[in-house]
Each structure stands twice: as C-alpha cells, then as structure tokens.
Amino acid sequence: MQRFASGNLPDTGPVDHATRVRLRWEIALVLLLSVGRSAIYAVLGLIQALQREASLGDQQTSLNPSAGAEEFWDVLYQFLGQGFALVPVALAIFFLWEPGTSAFRRIGLDFTRFGGDLGRGVALVAVIGIPGLGLYALGRALGLTVLVEASPLDTSWWTIPLLLLAALRAGLTEEVIFIGYLFDRLRRLGWGTWTIILATAGLRAAYHAYQGFPAMIGNFAMGVVFGWCYRRWGRVMPLVIAHTLIDVVAFVGYPLAAALWPDLFAPPAPTPSPSPTPTPSAGA
C-alpha cells in the first residue's frame, strides 16, 4: 500500500545517489525548457527595467517584445538563446543515460579519441561539406535555393563568438538527436540499420526544407554518409566536429562570399521609395 506523508503527498522513501543525480538533472531540464527559461528572462527584464531612468510605474512591457535595441542586452539575449537551444540536446543525452553507463561514452561524444575524431571530422568536411557548399552555390545560380543569410554583414565585436557558438549548437543538435539518440531508440524498436539511416537522413532533409530542394538533397546525402559513418565508427564526435566546421566556414565566410558574388549571396538592396511630388502652392 502506498504510504503518504503529511499533506497527503506520497512518501517515496529514500533514494540512492544515482537516482538523486538523475532527478536533479530531470528537474533542471524540465525547468530550462519551460518556466525556468521564462523566469530567467523575467529577472533580466526586471534588471534592465531598473537601469532605465523612468520608474517602473512609468514603464510598460510586452508579452512578445522584439530584441533589445541596446547592444549589451541584445548580445546577452542572443547568447541566452543559443544556450537554451542546447537544452533539447541535454534532454536527449539524459534519456540515453542509464545506471552505470555514461551516455557520452555510449554515443561517442567524449574526448577519449579526440585526435582520431578530429582527423575523421576534417575528412568528412572534404567529402561532404565542400560539395554541399558547392551544391548550395549551384542552387542559387539556378534559382532553386532560398537565399540564406548565414551571418550578419554588419559585424561587431561579438559576431564571431556568436557565430562559433551557433555552429557548435547546430552540430550538437543535429548529430546528437538525429544520430546518437534516434539510432539508439529506433534500433530498440527493431528497425534495421539502413532503414534507420535513410529515415534519419530524410528527417534531416525535411529539417532544411526551408532552404529549397538542392539543400534538401545535400542534407539527405549528408545524413546517409553520417549515418553510415556512425554505424561504422560508433562515435558521434567526428560528426559533430565535421558539422561544426562546415557551419563555421559557412557562417564566417558568408560576408566574404556576399562581397565577392553579390548576385548569388548578398540580399537585394532595398528599393528606395519614390520621393513624393511636391504640391504646387496656390500662388504658383
């Protein structure tokens, strides 16, 4: 029979150390994906409001505000946004964690073989990354690919760190979830190796559908190659390294590409509004 403590809450009894650690991570992840994230933004909003000249009573707020105009707060919110975007990755790793088995070691997301992982990652950049960037350029030339502004053209001191963090976030998100997490879960459901590889590659292609059909083809090919490599190596780290390096080249090199080939990569200049025709005065 279930025992109840004071207040009619169930008494679960004592738990071991491993269970306590898991519960703490579970609580943290749930909060960071929900009300905890809102609480952090709310506290920062209050601090920001207190720094303004007007009193709190004379200020107003919006439930869906635009990014702050002040550079410090704009940068802070962008860094926080990249950090919160990594929480689903942490959640996937949390679900993969089993008592006595590190999820990081289980999917090969550690530094035990970093030299070999780095070499394999660089090789993957040459095999799949460079052709992928070329396919994007071809799609732009043929008018089949959406213009993707990979990074701001008006750079500031914080642009490069944010771009590096964005590249790392993209690499971790796609490779940990598409490869490490889904390969494990779909294999447990009885799926075959190539069924998993093709299914996750198709999901990766759909994830990039907003860029156009050439990008979908390139990402499907990337998913097949990365899935095959993971099946062979049993490690996600080379894939994360390769994906991150590809995005670093795309993000950091975008302003240069836009300057050298503006017709392909630069956003169109805004069309100036026609000047209004002056109204003749009554005495003219």
Sequence and secondary structure as in RCSB ss.txt:
>XXXX:A:sequence
MQRFASGNLPDTGPVDHATRVRLRWEIALVLLLSVGRSAIYAVLGLIQALQREASLGDQQTSLNPSAGAEEFWDV
LYQFLGQGFALVPVALAIFFLWEPGTSAFRRIGLDFTRFGGDLGRGVALVAVIGIPGLGLYALGRALGLTVLVEA
SPLDTSWWTIPLLLLAALRAGLTEEVIFIGYLFDRLRRLGWGTWTIILATAGLRAAYHAYQGFPAMIGNFAMGVV
FGWCYRRWGRVMPLVIAHTLIDVVAFVGYPLAAALWPDLFAPPAPTPSPSPTPTPSAGA
>XXXX:A:secstr
   B GGG B      HHHHHHHHHHHHHHHHTTHHHHHHHHHHHHHHHHTSSS GGG    SS    SSHHHHH
HHHHHHHHHHTHHHHHHHHHH BTTB HHHHHT SSTTHHHHHHHHHHHIIIIIHHHHHHHHHHHHHT B     
S SS  TTHHHHHHHHHHHHHHHHIIIIIIIHHHHHHHTT  HHHHHHHHHHHHHHHTGGGBHHHHHHHHHHHHH
HHHHHHHH  SHHHHHHHHHHHHHHHHHHHHHHHH HHHHS               TT 
